[in-house]
């Protein structure tokens, strides 16, 4: 039998190798045909492009305004054609070159003109002869027909001369692709040889490994027979054990050492109401998939490690939503080597025992907490028991022990707890006191235990807390109103987008305070109406109210420096602003003052199209087809170093119409967000500017706003954000 299998396997292997050889040959031939067809199409496309381009040049040939004889006119056009063809052939490196068939209309005189020579049509190639016979009015292309497999490509294009109406002709080109076809065939043969060598190698080693596999198969079959005999013996033993265990009233499972169910007794009607069919479906599945015990995997690992019996209890619910408990004993079954072959799980229903324990626990609590009101009622409201505090409550409710309670809210809650067999809660006010009542139903009994706790002080504390919270909220509203009023003052002093667009029509301003008021501010001063402006963007220390106060100080000081000192040089303005901030905040004498600001200051001359920039810890962007970063000095205005005589440098650039300038605070780049909750960074802002600078500034404003909001997502804004763009 093994010999027959070996023969069949070897024949199948030979068949596979043969199919591989055939498929390799077909693939190589198809690849060769596709390659040649693709080359023909590409080369023909190139020829068409050159011919059509040159035809436009030839059709633009004009005659001299002076009257010429027919012979002179013919010599002129022929000379121009020869010169034009010589140039184009030299540029395109054609093998045979472009040629032109010139035809005189009145007598059909025909001559073939090439680079530097002419020829009679009688000696022309076959394609040219066919062209002269038909004289078509549309282009002709030959060499793409798959049936002929021509080794030459031919393309002719009809041309008329508006400047020489008595002449017409055809511009044509013929190229040989014989060398390319030879190279393609050579590559085909090389690929076929390599493929055949690979297939032969695979066939040699394949046959060798098939023989090894067949020998291993014979050995495996021999061992399989031995295992089958051993399994038959064990199956007999298991059948005997199965008969005994199947009669048990407990749910019994047998698993392998990993927890896969191998056997389950199906005669028992378990507490969870599994049918015999459902129990059969569990065989072959992992116990962890169907067990209600969440730590079943850990239990199996413990038994596998200790090789000792283990007991655990688990809670579940049947199809009627009733709670039941099982106690499971896990016993390892060891082989002769002391290793675990199987695990035996035996489930015992301990629901009644658990409920008894719960009742005992409830009764224990009932006795231990007797400093509070404890009562017991039947479902109809009859009072069975009440301790001393409970009797006080009964008196308030107009009842007593052995009497019947007549209070609808209590009666309804007692009935609900009894019907659902679940604890219920109720808060009840009685004689200026507030009680929290807990109703505990007793399983299998027709009474309910009630535990009452006086929570009056707790409720009064809650009421006081709510009053204080309301007062704090009112104070917060007052503070918010004050900050909103400060915002109106700030908005009235600091220029907005409308004022910027009044002087720079194609511009935008993105101004997003982190809080209600902002530590960023814009400053604009008109030196010469419609001609020269000073423009600044400043980022003050902090944000919110402290930052807003610094912004008002900075804005006022800039006005004072320019208007009273008549200073217009940006660098000098920053130097004076640094001195005034240090003096105003007394930073030379007050060691605790470290407030300051970062500033970008521009002097814009519209007629001359020049911008002079000075920066204090701020850079600007200049977009003139490419993005340029103009860096400011690495020192702030004011701040903790308190250097009074800081020097700043001017940077002057000459701009053109359509150039853009961008000023920004660090709030945009420092915003956290994105998929990995990282900073936006200057790099992404620069990429945004580069990809959108060609649209209007208002459109860019929308794009930048949307990009910022998308990046921020649900994160908190980390700082005030300001971004100004001006296009000239």
C-alpha positions as CSV (number, residue, x, y, z in Angstrom):
1,X,0.0,0.0,0.0
2,X,2.8,2.4,0.9
3,X,4.5,1.6,-2.4
4,X,1.3,2.5,-4.3
5,X,1.0,5.8,-2.4
6,X,4.7,6.5,-3.3
7,X,4.0,6.0,-7.0
8,X,0.9,8.2,-7.1
9,X,2.7,10.9,-5.1
10,X,5.7,10.8,-7.6
11,X,3.4,11.1,-10.6
12,X,1.5,14.0,-9.1
13,X,4.9,15.7,-8.4
14,X,6.0,15.2,-12.1
15,X,2.6,16.6,-13.2
16,X,3.1,19.7,-11.0
17,X,6.6,20.2,-12.4
18,X,5.3,19.9,-16.0
19,X,2.6,22.4,-15.3
20,X,5.1,24.8,-13.8
21,X,7.3,24.5,-17.0
22,X,4.3,25.2,-19.2
23,X,3.1,28.1,-17.2
24,X,6.6,29.6,-17.1
25,X,6.8,29.4,-20.9
26,X,3.4,30.9,-21.4
27,X,4.1,33.7,-18.9
28,X,7.5,34.5,-20.6
29,X,5.9,34.6,-24.1
30,X,3.0,36.8,-23.0
31,X,5.4,39.1,-21.2
32,X,7.5,39.3,-24.4
33,X,4.5,40.1,-26.6
34,X,3.2,42.8,-24.1
35,X,6.7,44.3,-23.9
36,X,7.0,44.6,-27.7
37,X,3.5,46.0,-28.1
38,X,4.1,48.5,-25.3
39,X,7.4,49.6,-26.9
40,X,5.7,49.9,-30.4
41,X,3.0,52.1,-28.9
42,X,5.4,54.3,-26.9
43,X,7.7,54.7,-29.9
44,X,4.8,55.5,-32.2
45,X,3.5,58.1,-29.7
46,X,7.0,59.8,-29.7
47,X,7.1,59.8,-33.5
48,X,3.6,61.4,-33.6
49,X,4.6,64.1,-31.1
50,X,7.7,65.1,-33.1
51,X,5.9,65.0,-36.5
52,X,2.9,67.0,-35.2
53,X,5.1,69.6,-33.5
54,X,7.3,70.0,-36.6
55,X,4.1,70.2,-38.8
56,X,3.1,73.4,-36.9
57,X,6.5,74.9,-37.7
58,X,6.3,74.0,-41.4
59,X,2.7,75.3,-41.8
60,X,3.9,78.7,-40.5
61,X,6.4,79.1,-43.5
62,X,5.5,82.3,-45.4
63,X,6.6,83.6,-48.7
64,X,8.3,87.0,-49.3
65,X,6.0,89.8,-50.1
66,X,7.7,90.4,-53.5
67,X,6.4,88.6,-56.5
68,X,8.3,85.5,-57.3
69,X,8.2,83.1,-60.3
70,X,6.9,79.6,-59.8
71,X,10.5,78.2,-60.1
72,X,11.8,80.7,-57.5
73,X,9.0,80.0,-55.1
74,X,9.6,76.2,-55.4
75,X,13.3,76.8,-54.6
76,X,12.5,78.9,-51.6
77,X,10.1,76.4,-50.0
78,X,12.4,73.5,-50.7
79,X,15.3,75.3,-49.1
80,X,13.3,76.1,-46.0
81,X,12.0,72.5,-45.8
82,X,15.6,71.2,-46.0
83,X,16.8,73.5,-43.3
84,X,13.9,72.8,-41.0
85,X,14.3,69.0,-41.4
86,X,18.0,69.1,-40.9
87,X,17.5,70.9,-37.5
88,X,14.8,68.6,-36.2
89,X,16.6,65.4,-37.2
90,X,19.7,66.6,-35.4
91,X,17.8,67.4,-32.2
92,X,15.7,64.1,-32.1
93,X,18.5,61.8,-33.2
94,X,16.3,59.8,-35.6
95,X,17.9,56.9,-37.5
96,X,16.4,57.6,-40.9
97,X,15.1,61.1,-40.0
98,X,12.1,63.1,-40.9
99,X,11.3,63.5,-44.6
100,X,8.8,65.5,-46.6
101,X,6.9,64.7,-49.8
102,X,6.4,68.0,-51.6
103,X,3.6,68.1,-54.2
104,X,2.9,71.0,-56.5
105,X,-0.9,71.3,-57.0
106,X,-1.1,72.5,-60.6
107,X,0.8,69.6,-62.1
108,X,1.3,67.1,-59.2
109,X,5.0,67.5,-59.4
110,X,6.3,65.3,-56.5
111,X,9.7,65.4,-54.8
112,X,10.9,63.8,-51.5
113,X,13.0,66.1,-49.4
114,X,15.3,64.9,-46.6
115,X,18.1,66.4,-44.5
116,X,20.3,68.1,-47.1
117,X,19.1,66.1,-50.1
118,X,16.2,65.4,-52.4
119,X,15.0,62.2,-54.1
120,X,12.6,61.1,-56.7
121,X,9.4,59.2,-55.5
122,X,10.3,56.4,-57.9
123,X,13.0,55.2,-55.6
124,X,11.0,55.7,-52.3
125,X,10.2,53.0,-49.8
126,X,7.0,50.9,-50.1
127,X,5.1,52.9,-47.4
128,X,5.9,56.2,-49.3
129,X,4.7,54.6,-52.6
130,X,1.4,53.6,-51.0
131,X,1.1,57.1,-49.5
132,X,1.5,58.7,-53.0
133,X,-1.0,56.4,-54.5
134,X,-3.8,57.2,-52.1
135,X,-2.9,60.8,-51.2
136,X,-5.0,60.7,-48.0
137,X,-6.2,63.9,-46.1
138,X,-5.7,62.2,-42.7
139,X,-2.6,61.0,-40.9
140,X,-1.3,57.4,-41.6
141,X,0.4,55.1,-39.1
142,X,1.8,51.6,-39.8
143,X,3.7,49.1,-37.8
144,X,1.3,48.6,-34.8
145,X,-0.7,45.8,-36.5
146,X,-0.1,42.6,-34.4
147,X,-0.8,40.4,-37.4
148,X,2.0,41.7,-39.6
149,X,4.7,42.2,-36.8
150,X,6.5,44.7,-39.0
151,X,10.0,45.7,-37.8
152,X,9.5,49.3,-39.0
153,X,7.3,52.1,-37.7
154,X,5.9,54.6,-40.2
155,X,3.9,57.8,-39.6
156,X,2.8,60.4,-42.2
157,X,1.0,63.7,-41.5
158,X,-0.7,65.8,-44.3
159,X,0.4,69.5,-44.4
160,X,-0.8,72.6,-46.4
161,X,1.1,75.9,-46.6
162,X,-1.0,79.0,-46.1
163,X,1.9,81.1,-47.3
164,X,2.4,78.9,-50.4
165,X,-1.1,77.9,-51.5
166,X,0.1,76.1,-54.6
167,X,2.0,73.5,-52.6
168,X,1.1,70.8,-50.2
169,X,2.7,67.6,-48.9
170,X,3.2,65.0,-46.2
171,X,5.7,65.1,-43.3
172,X,6.7,61.5,-42.5
173,X,9.1,59.4,-40.5
174,X,10.1,55.8,-40.7
175,X,12.0,54.1,-37.8
176,X,13.4,50.6,-37.5
177,X,12.9,48.7,-34.2
178,X,14.8,45.6,-35.3
179,X,17.5,46.0,-32.6
180,X,14.9,46.4,-29.9
181,X,13.1,43.2,-31.0
182,X,16.4,41.3,-30.9
183,X,17.1,42.5,-27.3
184,X,13.5,41.5,-26.3
185,X,14.0,38.0,-27.7
186,X,17.3,37.7,-26.0
187,X,15.8,38.7,-22.6
188,X,13.0,36.1,-23.2
189,X,15.5,33.3,-23.7
190,X,17.5,34.4,-20.6
191,X,14.4,34.3,-18.5
192,X,13.3,31.0,-19.8
193,X,16.7,29.5,-19.1
194,X,16.7,30.9,-15.5
195,X,13.2,29.6,-14.9
196,X,14.0,26.2,-16.2
197,X,17.1,25.9,-14.0
198,X,15.0,27.0,-10.9
199,X,12.3,24.4,-11.8
200,X,14.9,21.7,-12.3
201,X,16.5,22.5,-8.9
202,X,13.1,22.5,-7.2
203,X,12.2,19.1,-8.9
204,X,15.5,17.5,-7.7
205,X,15.1,18.6,-4.1
206,X,11.3,18.1,-4.2
207,X,11.7,14.4,-5.1
208,X,14.3,14.0,-2.4
209,X,12.1,15.5,0.3
210,X,9.0,13.5,-0.9
211,X,10.9,10.3,-0.3
212,X,11.9,11.4,3.2
213,X,8.2,12.4,3.9
214,X,7.0,9.0,2.7
215,X,9.5,7.2,4.9
216,X,8.3,9.3,7.9
217,X,4.7,8.4,7.0
218,X,5.4,4.7,7.3
219,X,7.0,5.2,10.7
220,X,4.1,7.5,11.9
221,X,1.5,4.8,10.8
222,X,3.3,2.2,12.8
223,X,3.2,4.4,15.9
224,X,-0.4,5.4,15.3
225,X,-1.4,1.7,15.4
226,X,0.3,1.4,18.8
227,X,-1.5,4.5,20.1
228,X,-4.8,3.2,18.8
229,X,-4.5,0.0,20.7
230,X,-3.7,1.9,23.9
231,X,-6.6,4.3,23.3
232,X,-9.0,1.3,22.9
233,X,-7.9,0.0,26.3
234,X,-8.5,3.4,27.9
235,X,-11.8,3.9,26.2
236,X,-13.1,0.7,27.8
237,X,-12.1,2.0,31.2
238,X,-13.7,5.4,30.5
239,X,-16.9,3.8,29.4
240,X,-17.1,2.0,32.7
241,X,-16.4,5.2,34.6
242,X,-18.9,7.1,32.4
243,X,-21.7,4.7,33.3
244,X,-21.1,5.2,37.0
245,X,-20.7,9.0,36.9
246,X,-23.6,9.3,34.6
247,X,-25.9,8.2,37.4
248,X,-24.7,10.9,39.7
249,X,-27.1,13.7,40.8
250,X,-24.2,16.2,40.5
251,X,-22.9,17.9,37.4
252,X,-19.6,16.2,36.6
253,X,-17.1,17.2,33.9
254,X,-13.8,15.6,32.7
255,X,-11.3,17.9,31.0
256,X,-7.7,17.5,29.7
257,X,-4.9,19.2,31.6
258,X,-5.5,22.4,29.7
259,X,-9.2,22.6,30.6
260,X,-10.8,21.3,27.3
261,X,-14.0,19.4,28.1
262,X,-13.8,15.7,27.1
263,X,-16.8,14.3,28.9
264,X,-19.9,15.5,30.8
265,X,-22.7,13.5,32.5
266,X,-25.9,14.4,30.6
267,X,-28.5,12.6,32.8
268,X,-28.4,15.3,35.6
269,X,-30.9,18.2,35.4
270,X,-28.6,21.0,36.6
271,X,-29.7,24.1,38.5
272,X,-29.1,26.3,35.4
273,X,-31.6,24.2,33.4
274,X,-29.2,23.1,30.7
275,X,-30.8,20.5,28.3
276,X,-29.1,17.3,27.4
277,X,-28.4,18.7,23.9
278,X,-26.8,21.8,25.4
279,X,-24.6,19.7,27.7
280,X,-23.5,17.6,24.7
281,X,-22.5,20.8,22.8
282,X,-20.0,21.7,25.6
283,X,-17.8,18.7,24.8
284,X,-14.7,19.8,22.9
285,X,-14.9,23.4,24.2
286,X,-12.7,25.1,26.7
287,X,-14.3,25.2,30.2
288,X,-13.3,28.9,30.5
289,X,-15.7,29.7,27.7
290,X,-18.8,28.3,29.5
291,X,-18.0,28.7,33.2
292,X,-19.6,31.4,35.2
293,X,-16.6,31.5,37.6
294,X,-14.3,34.4,36.5
295,X,-11.2,32.8,38.0
296,X,-11.5,29.4,36.3
297,X,-8.2,29.8,34.4
298,X,-6.3,30.7,37.6
299,X,-7.9,27.7,39.3
300,X,-6.8,25.3,36.5
301,X,-3.3,26.7,36.8
302,X,-3.2,26.3,40.6
303,X,-4.3,22.6,40.3
304,X,-1.8,22.0,37.5
305,X,1.0,23.5,39.6
306,X,0.2,21.9,43.0
307,X,-1.4,18.7,41.6
308,X,-3.8,18.8,44.6
309,X,-7.5,19.0,45.0
310,X,-9.0,22.5,44.9
311,X,-12.5,23.7,45.9
312,X,-14.2,27.0,44.8
313,X,-17.7,28.5,45.0
314,X,-19.4,30.6,42.2
315,X,-22.6,32.5,41.8
316,X,-24.8,32.6,38.7
317,X,-28.4,33.1,37.6
318,X,-30.7,30.7,35.8
319,X,-33.1,31.5,33.0
320,X,-35.6,32.9,35.5
321,X,-33.0,35.4,36.8
322,X,-32.9,33.5,40.1
323,X,-29.6,33.4,42.0
324,X,-28.0,30.0,42.6
325,X,-24.6,28.9,44.1
326,X,-22.4,25.9,43.3
327,X,-19.5,24.4,45.1
328,X,-17.0,22.8,42.7
329,X,-14.3,20.3,43.6
330,X,-11.4,20.0,41.1
331,X,-9.5,16.8,41.4
332,X,-6.3,16.1,39.2
333,X,-6.0,12.6,37.7
334,X,-2.3,11.6,37.5
335,X,-0.6,9.1,35.2
336,X,2.1,6.7,36.1
337,X,4.8,9.4,35.7
338,X,3.0,11.7,38.1
339,X,1.8,14.1,35.4
340,X,-1.7,15.3,35.0
341,X,-3.7,13.6,32.3
342,X,-7.2,14.9,33.2
343,X,-9.1,17.2,35.6
344,X,-12.3,16.1,37.2
345,X,-14.9,18.8,38.1
346,X,-17.8,17.9,40.4
347,X,-20.5,20.6,41.0
348,X,-22.7,20.6,44.0
349,X,-25.7,22.9,44.4
350,X,-25.2,25.0,47.7
351,X,-27.8,27.6,47.0
352,X,-29.9,26.9,50.1
353,X,-26.8,26.9,52.3
354,X,-25.7,30.3,50.9
355,X,-29.1,31.8,51.4
356,X,-29.1,30.5,55.0
357,X,-25.7,32.2,55.5
358,X,-27.1,35.5,54.1
359,X,-30.1,35.3,56.5
360,X,-27.8,34.6,59.4
361,X,-25.6,37.6,58.3
362,X,-28.7,39.9,58.1
363,X,-29.9,38.7,61.5
364,X,-26.5,39.4,62.9
365,X,-26.5,42.9,61.6
366,X,-30.0,43.3,62.9
367,X,-28.9,42.5,66.4
368,X,-25.6,44.4,66.3
369,X,-27.1,47.7,65.1
370,X,-29.9,47.9,67.5
371,X,-28.9,51.5,68.6
372,X,-31.0,52.5,65.5
373,X,-34.7,51.8,64.9
374,X,-35.2,48.1,63.9
375,X,-38.6,46.9,62.8
376,X,-40.2,43.8,61.2
377,X,-43.4,43.9,59.2
378,X,-45.5,41.4,57.4
379,X,-46.4,42.0,53.7
380,X,-49.8,43.4,54.8
381,X,-48.3,45.9,57.1
382,X,-48.7,44.0,60.4
383,X,-46.0,45.0,62.9
384,X,-44.2,42.0,64.3
385,X,-41.3,43.6,66.1
386,X,-39.7,46.9,67.0
387,X,-36.9,47.9,69.3
388,X,-37.1,51.0,71.5
389,X,-36.1,53.5,68.8
390,X,-38.4,51.6,66.4
391,X,-41.3,52.0,68.8
392,X,-40.8,55.8,68.8
393,X,-41.1,55.8,65.0
394,X,-44.2,53.6,65.2
395,X,-45.8,56.1,67.5
396,X,-45.0,58.9,65.0
397,X,-46.6,56.8,62.3
398,X,-49.7,56.1,64.4
399,X,-49.1,52.4,64.9
400,X,-47.7,49.9,67.5
401,X,-46.4,46.3,67.8
402,X,-49.0,43.8,66.7
403,X,-50.9,46.6,65.0
404,X,-51.3,47.3,61.3
405,X,-49.3,50.1,59.6
406,X,-51.5,52.6,57.8
407,X,-49.0,54.6,55.8
408,X,-49.2,54.1,52.0
409,X,-45.5,55.0,51.1
410,X,-44.2,52.4,53.7
411,X,-46.8,49.8,52.8
412,X,-45.9,50.1,49.0
413,X,-42.2,49.8,49.7
414,X,-42.7,46.7,52.0
415,X,-44.8,45.0,49.3
416,X,-42.2,45.8,46.6
417,X,-39.3,44.4,48.6
418,X,-41.2,41.3,49.4
419,X,-42.3,40.7,45.8
420,X,-38.9,41.3,44.2
421,X,-36.9,39.7,47.1
422,X,-34.5,42.7,46.8
423,X,-33.5,45.4,49.2
424,X,-35.4,48.7,48.8
425,X,-34.6,52.2,50.2
426,X,-36.8,55.1,51.2
427,X,-36.2,58.5,52.8
428,X,-39.0,59.7,55.0
429,X,-39.6,62.9,57.0
430,X,-41.4,62.5,60.4
431,X,-41.7,65.1,63.2
432,X,-39.0,67.4,61.8
433,X,-36.5,64.5,61.5
434,X,-35.4,62.7,58.3
435,X,-34.9,59.0,58.3
436,X,-33.2,56.7,55.7
437,X,-35.2,53.4,55.7
438,X,-33.8,50.1,54.3
439,X,-36.2,47.2,53.7
440,X,-34.6,43.7,53.7
441,X,-36.8,40.8,52.5
442,X,-36.2,37.4,54.2
443,X,-35.9,34.5,51.7
444,X,-38.8,32.0,52.1
445,X,-40.5,34.2,54.8
446,X,-43.5,36.5,54.6
447,X,-42.0,39.4,56.6
448,X,-39.6,42.2,55.9
449,X,-36.9,43.7,58.3
450,X,-36.6,47.5,58.3
451,X,-33.6,49.4,59.4
452,X,-34.1,53.1,60.0
453,X,-31.2,55.7,60.4
454,X,-31.7,59.3,61.3
455,X,-30.0,61.4,58.6
456,X,-31.3,64.8,59.6
457,X,-27.8,66.2,60.3
458,X,-26.5,64.9,57.0
459,X,-29.4,66.5,55.1
460,X,-28.9,69.8,56.9
461,X,-25.2,69.7,56.1
462,X,-26.0,69.0,52.4
463,X,-28.4,72.0,52.5
464,X,-25.7,74.2,53.9
465,X,-23.2,72.9,51.3
466,X,-25.6,73.8,48.5
467,X,-26.1,77.3,50.0
468,X,-22.4,77.8,50.1
469,X,-22.0,76.4,46.6
470,X,-24.7,78.9,45.4
471,X,-22.8,81.8,47.1
472,X,-19.5,80.7,45.4
473,X,-21.2,80.5,42.1
474,X,-22.6,84.0,42.6
475,X,-19.1,85.4,43.4
476,X,-17.8,83.6,40.3
477,X,-20.5,85.3,38.2
478,X,-19.5,88.7,39.6
479,X,-15.8,88.0,38.8
480,X,-16.7,86.9,35.3
481,X,-18.8,90.0,34.8
482,X,-15.8,92.1,35.8
483,X,-13.5,90.3,33.5
484,X,-16.0,90.6,30.6
485,X,-16.1,94.4,31.3
486,X,-12.3,94.4,31.2
487,X,-12.5,92.6,27.9
488,X,-14.7,95.4,26.5
489,X,-12.1,97.9,27.6
490,X,-9.3,95.9,26.0
491,X,-11.2,95.5,22.8
492,X,-11.8,99.2,22.6
493,X,-8.1,100.0,23.0
494,X,-6.4,97.3,21.0
495,X,-7.1,97.2,17.2
496,X,-9.1,94.4,15.8
497,X,-9.3,92.8,12.3
498,X,-11.5,95.5,10.9
499,X,-9.0,98.3,11.6
500,X,-6.2,96.1,10.1
501,X,-8.1,95.5,7.0
502,X,-8.9,99.2,6.7
503,X,-5.2,99.9,6.0
504,X,-4.3,96.5,4.6
505,X,-7.2,95.2,2.5
506,X,-6.0,91.7,1.9
507,X,-5.2,90.6,5.5
508,X,-6.6,88.6,8.4
509,X,-6.3,88.3,12.2
510,X,-6.8,85.2,14.2
511,X,-7.2,86.3,17.9
512,X,-8.1,83.5,20.4
513,X,-7.6,84.4,24.1
514,X,-7.1,81.4,26.3
515,X,-9.4,83.1,28.9
516,X,-11.9,85.9,28.5
517,X,-9.1,88.6,28.2
518,X,-5.8,88.1,26.4
519,X,-2.1,88.7,27.0
520,X,-1.5,89.1,23.2
521,X,-2.1,92.5,21.6
522,X,-1.9,94.2,18.2
523,X,-0.6,97.8,17.8
524,X,-1.0,99.9,14.6
525,X,0.2,103.4,14.1
526,X,-0.1,105.4,10.8
527,X,3.0,107.5,10.1
528,X,1.9,108.8,6.7
529,X,-1.7,108.3,5.6
530,X,-2.0,105.4,3.0
531,X,1.9,105.2,2.7
532,X,3.8,104.4,5.9
533,X,2.7,102.4,9.0
534,X,4.1,100.9,12.2
535,X,2.6,97.5,13.1
536,X,3.3,95.2,16.0
537,X,2.2,91.9,17.5
538,X,3.2,91.4,21.2
539,X,2.9,88.4,23.5
540,X,2.9,89.4,27.2
541,X,3.9,87.3,30.1
542,X,1.0,85.1,31.2
543,X,-2.5,85.2,30.0
544,X,-6.0,86.1,31.4
545,X,-6.2,89.2,33.6
546,X,-2.4,89.5,34.4
547,X,-1.6,89.2,30.7
548,X,-4.4,91.7,29.7
549,X,-3.0,94.3,32.2
550,X,0.5,93.9,30.6
551,X,-1.1,94.3,27.1
552,X,-2.7,97.6,28.1
553,X,0.7,98.8,29.6
554,X,2.6,97.8,26.4
555,X,0.0,99.4,24.1
556,X,0.1,102.7,26.0
557,X,3.9,102.8,26.1
558,X,4.2,102.2,22.4
559,X,1.8,105.1,21.7
560,X,3.8,107.3,24.1
561,X,7.2,106.4,22.6
562,X,6.1,107.1,19.0
563,X,3.9,110.1,19.5
564,X,5.9,112.1,22.1
565,X,9.4,111.0,21.0
566,X,8.7,111.0,17.3
567,X,10.7,107.8,17.0
568,X,9.9,105.6,13.9
569,X,12.9,103.3,13.8
570,X,11.7,99.8,14.9
571,X,14.9,98.8,16.7
572,X,15.0,102.1,18.7
573,X,11.3,101.8,19.5
574,X,12.0,98.3,21.1
575,X,15.0,99.7,23.0
576,X,12.8,102.5,24.4
577,X,9.9,100.1,25.2
578,X,12.3,97.9,27.1
579,X,13.5,100.8,29.3
580,X,9.9,102.0,29.9
581,X,8.6,98.5,30.9
582,X,11.5,98.1,33.4
583,X,10.8,101.6,34.8
584,X,7.0,101.2,34.9
585,X,7.2,97.8,36.7
586,X,10.1,99.0,38.9
587,X,12.0,95.9,37.9
588,X,15.3,97.4,39.0
589,X,14.2,97.7,42.6
590,X,11.5,95.0,42.8
591,X,13.2,91.5,42.7
592,X,9.8,89.8,42.4
593,X,8.8,91.4,39.1
594,X,9.7,89.3,36.1
595,X,6.9,90.4,33.7
596,X,7.7,91.3,30.1
597,X,6.7,90.7,26.5
598,X,7.9,89.3,23.2
599,X,7.3,91.7,20.3
600,X,7.4,91.7,16.5
601,X,7.6,95.3,15.2
602,X,7.3,96.3,11.4
603,X,7.7,99.6,9.6
604,X,5.9,99.2,6.3
605,X,6.4,101.6,3.4
606,X,3.8,101.0,0.8
607,X,5.1,103.2,-2.1
608,X,8.7,101.8,-1.8
609,X,7.5,98.3,-1.0
610,X,10.0,97.9,1.9
611,X,9.6,96.5,5.4
612,X,11.9,97.1,8.3
613,X,11.6,94.5,11.1
614,X,12.9,94.3,14.6
615,X,12.0,91.5,17.0
616,X,12.2,90.7,20.7
617,X,12.1,86.9,21.0
618,X,9.8,86.7,18.0
619,X,10.3,85.9,14.3
620,X,8.2,86.7,11.2
621,X,7.6,84.8,8.0
622,X,8.0,86.3,4.5
623,X,6.4,84.4,1.6
624,X,7.6,85.4,-1.9
625,X,7.1,82.1,-3.7
626,X,9.2,80.4,-1.0
627,X,9.0,80.7,2.8
628,X,11.7,82.9,4.5
629,X,12.0,83.2,8.3
630,X,13.4,86.5,9.5
631,X,14.6,86.0,13.0
632,X,14.4,88.6,15.8
633,X,16.9,89.1,18.6
634,X,16.9,86.4,21.3
635,X,16.0,88.8,24.1
636,X,12.6,90.0,25.5
637,X,11.2,93.3,26.5
638,X,11.6,93.6,30.3
639,X,11.5,90.2,32.1
640,X,13.6,88.7,34.8
641,X,17.1,89.6,33.6
642,X,16.3,93.4,33.9
643,X,18.9,94.5,31.3
644,X,18.1,98.2,30.9
645,X,20.3,99.0,27.8
646,X,19.3,96.2,25.5
647,X,20.2,96.7,21.8
648,X,18.0,95.5,19.0
649,X,18.8,95.1,15.2
650,X,16.7,96.1,12.2
651,X,16.2,93.8,9.2
652,X,15.1,95.5,6.0
653,X,13.5,93.6,3.1
654,X,12.3,94.7,-0.3
655,X,9.0,93.0,-1.2
656,X,7.0,92.7,-4.4
657,X,3.3,92.7,-5.2
658,X,1.7,89.4,-4.1
659,X,4.2,88.8,-1.3
660,X,2.9,88.0,2.2
661,X,4.1,88.7,5.8
662,X,3.0,86.6,8.8
663,X,3.3,87.5,12.5
664,X,2.5,85.0,15.2
665,X,2.7,84.5,19.0
666,X,3.8,81.1,20.4
667,X,0.3,80.0,21.3
668,X,-0.4,78.5,17.9
669,X,2.8,76.3,17.8
670,X,2.6,75.4,21.5
671,X,-0.9,73.9,21.4
672,X,-1.1,70.2,22.4
673,X,-3.3,67.8,20.4
674,X,-3.3,65.6,17.4
675,X,-3.3,61.8,17.5
676,X,-0.3,61.5,19.9
677,X,-1.2,64.6,22.0
678,X,1.9,66.6,21.0
679,X,2.6,70.2,20.3
680,X,1.6,71.7,16.9
681,X,5.1,73.1,16.4
682,X,6.4,75.8,14.0
683,X,7.1,73.2,11.4
684,X,3.4,72.4,10.9
685,X,2.5,76.1,10.8
686,X,5.2,76.7,8.1
687,X,3.8,73.7,6.1
688,X,0.3,75.3,6.3
689,X,1.6,78.6,5.0
690,X,3.5,77.0,2.1
691,X,0.5,74.9,1.0
692,X,-2.1,77.7,1.1
693,X,-0.3,81.1,0.4
694,X,-1.7,81.4,-3.1
695,X,-5.4,81.8,-1.9
696,X,-6.8,85.0,-0.4
697,X,-6.0,86.0,3.2
698,X,-9.6,85.5,4.3
699,X,-9.5,81.9,2.9
700,X,-6.2,81.3,4.6
701,X,-7.7,82.5,7.9
702,X,-10.4,79.9,7.7
703,X,-7.9,77.2,6.9
704,X,-5.6,78.1,9.8
705,X,-8.6,78.3,12.2
706,X,-9.9,74.9,11.1
707,X,-6.4,73.3,11.4
708,X,-5.9,74.7,14.9
709,X,-9.4,73.5,16.1
710,X,-8.9,70.1,14.5
711,X,-5.5,69.7,16.2
712,X,-6.7,70.9,19.6
713,X,-9.7,68.6,19.6
714,X,-11.1,68.2,23.1
715,X,-7.8,69.4,24.7
716,X,-7.7,72.7,26.7
717,X,-6.2,75.7,24.9
718,X,-2.7,76.2,26.5
719,X,-2.1,79.9,25.7
720,X,-3.4,83.0,24.0
721,X,-3.2,82.5,20.2
722,X,-2.6,85.3,17.7
723,X,-1.7,85.1,14.0
724,X,-1.7,88.0,11.5
725,X,-1.3,87.7,7.7
726,X,-0.9,90.6,5.3
727,X,-0.6,90.3,1.5
728,X,0.7,93.3,-0.5
